Amino acid sequence: MNSTNSLNGITFNGITMTAPPIHRQEEILTPEALDFIAALNRTTTARRQELLEARSTRRSQILGGTDPRYLRETQAIREDHRWRVAPPAPGLEDRRVEITGPVDRKMTINALNSGAKVWLADMEDSSTPTWGNVIRGQLNLIDALERRIDFTSPEGKEYKLAPAEELPTIVVRPRGWHLPEKHLLINGKPMAGGVVDFGLYFFHNARRLIAQGKGPYFYLPKIENHLEARLWNDIFIQAQDLLGIPQGTIRATVLIETITAAFEMEEILYELRDHAAGLNAGRWDYLFSVIKNFRTRGPRFVLPDRNQITMTAPFMRAYTEQLVRACHTRGAMAIGGMAAFVPNRRDPEANANAMAKVRADKTREANDGFDGSWVAHPDLVPVAMEVFDEVLGWNPNQISRTREEVELDDRALLNIAGTEGKITEQGIRDNIWVGIQYIESWLRGHGAVALNNLMEDAATAEISRSQIWQWIHSQAITDTGELITYDWVREMLEEEFIKLPRFEGDRFDDALEIFTDVAMGETFPAFLTTSAYANYLHAEQTERQLAAA
């Protein structure tokens, strides 16, 4: 492979690496692996950009008053009852409990030892995309598959893997289409972060996973329509061809976490049908997407405080029930949403109350026909497992329960006004506190943060800032009759910021700048992480902070 020095870093066959080197990165960024991800990028960059522009166009149409509906042009796909997705792949037949978390070393071991059936190895919303996290995440996955991963905490506690037969199936979530990888450039332009994450994992592990009796499996985030699913399917076909892997070896579960995707669930499965494993009800990003797409449409689309929005709200009920029907009609699995509670061993009463809510949530999902569900903490695995064991028994799933009684009602998906709850001053303050705390931690390289006994990730930070933006611009009123204005929120922002726990090397000043821009600016950025990644996430600074943590 030819290499030359360039202004920004080292260039290999047209690929420029701009980040400081990470220990062992040569194991991941081999010449062959770089050629592989470059090939995937070169054939998909133009289409990805077109699809991102189409997102913006459709969002403008919705903001202008055009409600999404089931697509007329894909009606034949929905009405053709003959097609099915591929049967469950090895290791994905039983998904009754899935644990999620980032791919740092400690979390990798804890997730694999949790007793869950599946580990969602997250390179997206719960992982800050620093160069160190990107490379070390790939290394940790290889080390886990090779059973050479361990970890010793600063307190001396040792973490080691359980026996191989007790470990869950790994399903990797790469970054969404909107996030670039600014440390890998082709012709001076960043590669797609999702293609980098997918490509490196697939290149290094596809054959290893097949030899272990499973396969390369993925969660696809932030998809907004079936054309985006088609692009992923084309990437899968190309990747399998390049490595000589049989077509259909890859399996993908799509997160239905955007309001527009909810109107195209069967079409998304159809586009991925040879590689489809199921759909997931990504509830937090879904709420964010609703607010983002309808943020200026008036009171009909204004939601109450985040903690008052439950899965029993009419629009959320319609979304989850139609998801189960779409999946089971086509032979795919339906995976429920996140239980984000983080147990606090110093507060048994709060734990008991929270566990009861988790049990009720998982019971509703299991009774609705879901084949499994997510948890964020190992202590929640037994609770969710018990619930799904009671419903599934010895059956690995309940795909045969097609839920034909569920009405296909596209208007029900938009019954936002039927949501009960209030907007409170405390809800505004909670959004400010969670948003700034999360962004500060994200800037230091930690994408999953326990705040107030909840595991927060980028999705909940997005809800926090988007609610504030919408409430201000909609002139919403609190339960006490207060008009939510820019000036009033600014006062609360200053009051809450003073209370934050400052420490040496913190990034709260940067977090305040970011939050103010995305929550209170005139324009509404599509994602807070996009500009934060480009302008605030500096490799050298973050590496020092991670080393000190």
C-alpha positions in Angstrom: 0.0 0.0 0.0 1.4 3.4 -0.9 1.6 6.0 1.8 2.6 9.7 1.8 2.7 12.5 4.3 -0.1 15.0 4.0 -0.9 18.2 5.8 -3.5 16.8 8.1 -2.0 13.3 8.7 -1.0 10.2 7.0 -2.6 9.3 3.6 -3.0 5.6 2.6 -4.3 5.0 -1.0 -6.5 8.1 -0.9 -7.6 7.7 2.8 -6.3 10.4 5.2 -6.2 9.7 8.9 -6.2 12.9 10.9 -6.3 11.7 14.5 -3.4 11.0 16.9 -2.6 7.3 16.9 -4.4 5.0 19.4 -2.6 2.1 21.1 -3.2 -1.1 19.0 -5.0 0.8 16.2 -2.8 -1.0 13.6 -4.8 -4.2 14.5 -7.9 -2.5 13.3 -6.7 -0.1 10.6 -5.0 -2.7 8.4 -4.4 -1.9 4.7 -7.0 -4.4 3.8 -9.6 -3.1 6.3 -9.1 0.5 5.1 -9.5 -0.6 1.5 -12.7 -2.4 2.5 -14.4 0.5 4.2 -13.2 2.9 1.5 -14.9 0.7 -1.1 -18.2 0.8 0.9 -18.0 4.6 1.2 -17.1 5.3 -2.4 -20.1 3.4 -3.7 -22.6 4.9 -1.3 -21.6 8.5 -0.5 -23.7 10.1 -3.2 -26.8 8.2 -2.3 -26.3 8.9 1.4 -26.1 12.6 0.8 -29.2 12.5 -1.4 -31.1 10.7 1.3 -29.9 13.2 4.0 -31.2 16.1 1.7 -34.5 14.2 1.3 -34.8 14.1 5.1 -34.6 17.9 5.2 -37.1 18.3 2.4 -39.6 16.0 4.0 -39.2 17.7 7.4 -40.0 21.0 5.7 -43.1 19.6 4.2 -44.3 18.3 7.6 -43.5 21.6 9.2 -45.5 23.3 6.4 -48.6 21.4 7.3 -48.4 18.1 5.4 -49.0 15.2 7.8 -47.2 11.9 6.9 -49.4 9.0 5.7 -49.0 5.5 4.5 -47.4 5.7 1.1 -49.6 5.1 -2.0 -46.6 4.1 -4.1 -45.8 1.2 -1.8 -49.4 0.0 -1.3 -48.7 -3.2 -3.3 -46.0 -4.2 -0.9 -48.2 -3.8 2.1 -51.1 -5.6 0.5 -49.0 -8.6 -0.8 -49.4 -11.2 1.9 -47.0 -13.6 0.4 -43.6 -12.2 1.2 -41.7 -12.9 4.4 -38.3 -11.9 5.8 -35.5 -14.5 6.3 -36.0 -16.9 9.2 -34.2 -16.2 12.5 -30.5 -16.5 12.2 -28.4 -18.7 14.6 -28.3 -16.9 18.0 -31.3 -14.7 17.2 -34.1 -17.2 17.7 -34.6 -16.1 21.3 -34.3 -12.5 22.1 -36.5 -12.2 25.1 -34.1 -9.9 27.0 -31.5 -7.6 25.4 -29.1 -5.4 27.3 -27.7 -2.3 25.8 -24.5 -0.3 26.4 -21.3 1.2 25.0 -18.4 -0.9 24.0 -15.8 0.2 26.5 -13.9 -2.6 28.2 -15.8 -2.8 31.6 -19.3 -2.4 30.0 -18.4 -5.1 27.4 -17.7 -7.6 30.1 -20.6 -6.6 32.3 -23.1 -6.8 29.4 -21.7 -10.2 28.2 -22.0 -11.6 31.8 -25.5 -10.1 32.4 -27.5 -13.2 31.6 -29.3 -11.4 28.7 -30.0 -13.3 25.4 -28.6 -10.4 23.3 -26.1 -7.6 23.9 -26.6 -4.5 21.8 -23.0 -3.3 21.5 -23.6 0.4 21.0 -21.4 2.6 18.9 -24.1 5.2 18.6 -26.2 7.0 21.1 -24.5 5.7 24.3 -21.0 6.1 22.9 -19.2 9.4 22.3 -17.6 9.0 18.9 -14.1 10.0 19.9 -11.3 8.4 17.8 -10.2 6.5 20.9 -13.7 5.2 21.5 -14.2 4.2 17.9 -10.9 2.2 17.7 -11.0 0.8 21.3 -14.6 -0.3 20.8 -13.6 -2.4 17.8 -10.6 -3.8 19.7 -12.9 -4.7 22.7 -15.3 -6.6 20.4 -12.5 -8.6 18.9 -10.9 -9.3 22.3 -14.3 -10.4 23.6 -14.9 -12.8 20.7 -11.4 -14.2 21.3 -12.0 -14.4 25.0 -8.9 -12.3 25.9 -10.8 -9.4 27.4 -10.5 -8.5 31.1 -10.6 -5.4 33.2 -9.4 -4.3 36.7 -11.1 -1.3 38.3 -9.0 1.4 40.2 -10.4 -0.2 43.4 -8.9 -3.6 42.3 -12.1 -5.4 41.3 -11.5 -7.8 38.5 -13.9 -8.4 35.6 -13.6 -11.6 33.5 -15.9 -13.3 30.9 -18.3 -16.1 31.9 -18.1 -19.4 30.1 -18.8 -19.1 26.3 -22.1 -21.0 26.4 -23.5 -18.4 28.9 -22.7 -15.3 26.7 -25.4 -13.5 24.7 -25.4 -12.9 21.0 -23.7 -9.7 20.0 -25.6 -7.2 17.9 -23.7 -4.1 16.9 -25.3 -0.7 16.5 -23.2 1.6 14.2 -23.7 5.3 14.0 -26.6 6.8 12.1 -26.3 8.3 8.6 -26.0 11.8 9.8 -22.8 11.4 11.7 -19.5 11.6 9.8 -16.1 10.2 10.8 -13.9 13.3 10.7 -10.7 11.3 11.4 -11.0 9.3 8.2 -11.1 11.3 5.0 -11.5 10.3 1.3 -10.5 13.1 -1.1 -10.7 15.5 1.9 -14.2 14.5 2.9 -15.2 12.5 6.0 -16.3 8.9 5.7 -19.8 8.0 7.0 -19.4 7.1 10.6 -21.9 4.2 10.3 -20.1 2.7 7.4 -16.8 2.9 9.3 -18.4 1.2 12.4 -20.2 -1.5 10.3 -17.3 -2.1 7.9 -14.5 -2.5 10.5 -16.6 -4.9 12.6 -17.8 -6.9 9.7 -14.3 -7.1 8.0 -12.6 -8.3 11.2 -15.3 -10.5 12.6 -17.6 -12.0 10.0 -15.7 -15.2 9.5 -14.9 -15.4 13.2 -18.6 -15.2 14.1 -19.6 -17.7 11.5 -17.0 -20.2 12.9 -18.5 -19.7 16.3 -22.0 -20.7 15.1 -23.5 -17.2 14.8 -23.0 -14.3 12.4 -22.5 -10.6 11.9 -25.6 -8.9 13.3 -26.5 -5.3 13.5 -29.0 -2.7 14.7 -29.7 0.1 12.3 -30.5 3.5 13.9 -32.2 6.7 12.9 -33.6 5.3 9.6 -36.4 7.6 8.3 -37.8 5.7 5.3 -37.6 2.5 3.3 -35.1 4.1 0.8 -32.6 4.4 3.6 -33.1 0.8 4.5 -32.5 -0.1 0.8 -29.1 1.7 1.0 -28.1 -0.4 4.0 -29.2 -3.5 2.2 -27.0 -2.6 -0.8 -24.1 -2.1 1.6 -24.7 -5.6 3.1 -24.7 -7.2 -0.4 -21.5 -5.4 -1.4 -19.8 -6.3 1.9 -20.7 -10.0 1.7 -19.5 -10.1 -1.9 -16.2 -8.4 -1.2 -15.4 -10.9 1.5 -16.9 -13.9 -0.2 -19.5 -14.4 2.6 -22.8 -16.0 1.6 -25.6 -13.5 0.9 -28.1 -13.3 3.8 -25.4 -14.0 6.5 -25.8 -10.5 7.8 -28.9 -9.8 9.8 -30.2 -6.4 10.8 -32.8 -5.2 13.2 -34.1 -1.7 12.4 -34.9 0.8 15.2 -38.2 2.4 14.4 -37.3 5.6 16.2 -38.4 8.2 13.8 -42.0 9.2 13.2 -41.6 9.0 9.4 -40.3 5.4 9.6 -43.5 4.4 11.5 -45.5 4.9 8.3 -43.1 2.6 6.4 -42.5 -0.3 8.7 -43.5 -3.1 6.3 -41.6 -1.4 3.4 -38.5 -1.2 5.6 -38.7 -4.9 6.3 -39.3 -5.6 2.6 -36.2 -3.7 1.5 -34.1 -5.7 4.0 -36.0 -8.9 3.7 -33.1 -11.2 3.0 -31.2 -9.6 5.9 -34.0 -8.5 8.2 -34.2 -9.8 11.8 -36.9 -7.5 13.1 -37.9 -4.0 14.3 -37.3 -2.3 17.6 -39.5 0.3 19.3 -36.9 2.9 20.1 -39.1 5.0 22.3 -36.8 7.9 23.3 -35.6 8.8 19.8 -39.2 8.4 18.6 -40.4 11.1 21.0 -37.5 13.3 19.9 -38.5 12.7 16.2 -42.1 13.7 16.9 -41.1 17.0 18.5 -38.5 17.7 15.8 -40.9 17.1 12.9 -43.9 19.0 14.4 -42.1 21.5 16.5 -43.8 24.6 14.9 -47.3 23.0 14.2 -48.9 24.4 17.3 -50.7 23.0 20.4 -51.8 19.8 18.7 -48.2 18.6 18.8 -47.0 20.0 22.1 -46.1 17.2 24.6 -46.1 17.4 28.4 -43.0 16.9 30.6 -40.9 13.9 29.4 -41.5 11.9 32.6 -45.2 12.2 32.1 -45.2 10.6 28.6 -45.9 6.9 29.0 -46.2 4.1 26.6 -49.9 4.1 27.2 -50.3 7.5 25.4 -52.6 6.9 22.4 -49.9 7.7 19.8 -47.4 5.5 21.5 -49.9 2.6 21.8 -50.7 2.9 18.0 -46.9 2.9 17.2 -46.0 -0.2 19.3 -49.1 -2.3 18.3 -48.7 -1.6 14.6 -45.0 -2.4 15.0 -45.8 -5.9 16.4 -48.3 -6.5 13.7 -45.9 -5.5 10.9 -43.2 -7.7 12.2 -45.2 -10.8 12.9 -47.1 -10.6 9.7 -43.8 -10.8 7.9 -42.0 -13.3 10.1 -39.8 -10.8 11.9 -39.2 -10.2 15.6 -40.6 -7.2 17.5 -38.3 -5.9 20.2 -39.6 -3.6 22.9 -38.2 -0.4 24.3 -35.7 0.5 26.9 -36.0 0.2 30.7 -33.5 2.9 31.6 -33.7 2.6 35.4 -30.3 2.3 37.2 -30.7 0.7 40.7 -29.5 2.6 43.7 -28.4 0.2 46.4 -28.6 2.9 49.0 -32.4 3.5 48.4 -34.3 0.2 48.7 -37.7 1.9 48.6 -36.9 3.8 45.3 -35.6 0.6 43.9 -38.7 -1.3 44.7 -41.0 1.3 43.2 -38.8 1.5 40.0 -38.7 -2.3 39.7 -42.4 -2.4 39.9 -42.7 0.1 37.0 -40.1 -1.9 35.0 -42.1 -5.1 35.6 -45.4 -3.4 34.5 -43.7 -2.0 31.4 -42.3 -5.4 30.3 -45.5 -7.2 31.1 -47.4 -4.8 28.8 -44.9 -5.5 26.1 -44.9 -9.2 26.4 -48.7 -9.3 26.5 -48.8 -7.1 23.4 -46.8 -9.7 21.5 -43.3 -8.4 21.6 -40.6 -11.1 21.4 -38.2 -9.3 23.7 -37.3 -6.0 25.2 -34.3 -3.8 26.3 -32.8 -3.1 29.6 -29.9 -0.7 30.5 -28.6 -2.4 33.6 -27.7 -6.0 34.5 -29.9 -5.9 37.6 -32.9 -5.5 35.4 -32.2 -8.6 33.3 -33.8 -11.1 35.8 -37.0 -8.9 36.1 -37.5 -8.7 32.3 -36.5 -12.4 31.9 -39.1 -13.5 34.4 -41.8 -11.5 32.7 -41.1 -12.9 29.2 -40.6 -16.4 30.5 -44.1 -16.3 31.9 -45.5 -15.3 28.5 -43.2 -17.3 26.2 -42.7 -20.4 28.2 -40.6 -22.8 26.2 -41.3 -20.9 23.0 -38.3 -18.8 21.8 -40.6 -16.0 20.5 -44.2 -15.3 19.6 -43.9 -14.5 15.9 -46.9 -16.7 15.3 -49.1 -14.2 17.1 -49.8 -11.9 14.1 -52.0 -9.3 15.9 -54.4 -9.1 12.9 -56.9 -7.4 15.2 -54.7 -4.3 15.3 -56.1 -1.6 13.0 -53.8 -0.1 10.5 -54.6 3.5 11.2 -52.0 6.1 10.1 -53.9 8.9 11.8 -53.7 7.2 15.1 -49.9 7.5 14.9 -50.4 11.3 15.0 -52.8 11.5 17.9 -50.3 13.5 19.9 -53.1 15.7 21.4 -54.5 12.6 23.2 -51.4 12.5 25.5 -52.3 13.3 29.1 -50.0 15.4 31.3 -48.8 18.9 32.0 -45.8 21.1 31.4 -44.3 22.2 34.7 -41.6 24.6 35.7 -39.8 21.6 37.3 -40.0 19.8 33.9 -38.2 22.7 32.3 -35.5 22.7 34.9 -35.1 18.9 34.7 -34.6 19.2 30.9 -32.0 21.9 31.4 -30.2 19.9 34.1 -30.2 16.6 32.2 -29.3 18.3 28.9 -26.2 20.1 30.2 -25.1 17.3 32.4 -25.3 14.8 29.6 -23.6 17.0 27.0 -20.7 17.8 29.5 -20.2 14.1 30.0 -20.4 13.3 26.3 -17.7 15.9 25.6 -15.4 14.0 28.0 -16.0 10.8 26.1 -18.8 9.2 28.1 -22.0 8.6 26.1 -24.0 6.7 28.6 -24.6 8.6 31.9 -26.5 7.7 35.0 -28.5 10.7 36.1 -31.2 10.6 38.8 -31.2 6.8 38.7 -31.8 6.7 34.9 -29.3 5.8 32.2 -29.3 8.8 29.9 -27.9 8.8 26.3 -28.0 11.1 23.4 -31.7 10.5 22.7 -32.8 11.7 26.1 -30.6 14.8 25.8 -32.3 15.4 22.4 -35.7 15.3 24.0 -34.6 17.7 26.7 -33.4 20.4 24.4 -36.1 19.9 21.7 -38.9 20.2 24.3 -37.5 23.5 25.5 -37.1 24.8 22.0 -40.7 23.8 21.1 -42.2 25.2 24.3 -40.6 28.6 23.8 -41.5 28.8 20.1 -45.1 27.5 20.7 -45.7 29.9 23.6 -46.7 27.0 25.7 -48.1 27.5 29.2 -47.2 25.7 32.3 -49.7 24.1 34.7 -49.5 27.2 36.9 -50.4 29.5 34.0 -46.8 30.8 33.2 -46.1 31.6 29.6 -42.8 29.9 28.6 -40.7 32.7 27.1 -37.0 32.9 26.1 -36.2 35.3 28.9 -37.8 33.1 31.6 -36.0 29.9 30.4 -32.8 31.9 30.2 -33.2 32.9 33.9 -33.8 29.2 34.8 -30.8 28.2 32.7 -28.6 30.6 34.6 -30.0 29.4 38.0 -29.5 25.7 37.2 -26.0 26.2 35.7 -24.8 27.8 39.0 -25.9 24.6 40.8 -23.9 22.2 38.6 -21.0 20.3 40.3 -17.9 21.9 38.8 -14.5 20.1 38.9 -11.1 20.5 37.3 -11.1 19.7 33.6 -14.9 19.8 33.3 -16.6 20.8 30.0 -19.6 22.6 31.5 -18.8 25.9 29.8 -18.7 24.2 26.4 -21.9 22.2 27.3 -23.7 25.4 28.2 -22.7 26.9 24.8 -24.0 23.8 22.9 -27.2 23.5 24.9 -28.0 27.2 24.5 -27.5 27.0 20.8 -29.6 23.8 20.2 -32.3 24.5 22.8 -32.8 28.3 22.5 -31.5 29.3 19.1 -33.6 30.7 16.3 -32.9 27.7 14.1 -33.3 24.1 15.2 -30.3 21.8 14.5 -31.4 18.3 13.4 -29.1 16.7 15.9 -27.2 18.3 18.8 -24.3 15.8 18.3 -23.5 16.9 14.8 -22.1 20.3 15.5 -20.8 19.2 18.9 -18.8 16.5 17.2 -17.4 18.8 14.6 -16.6 21.8 16.7 -16.2 20.7 20.3 -14.9 17.1 20.3 -11.2 17.5 20.2 -9.2 14.3 20.1 -6.2 15.3 22.3 -8.4 16.9 25.0 -10.8 14.0 25.2 -8.0 11.4 25.4 -6.5 13.2 28.4 -9.9 13.3 30.1 -10.6 9.6 29.4 -7.2 8.7 30.8 -7.9 10.6 34.0 -11.4 9.2 34.5 
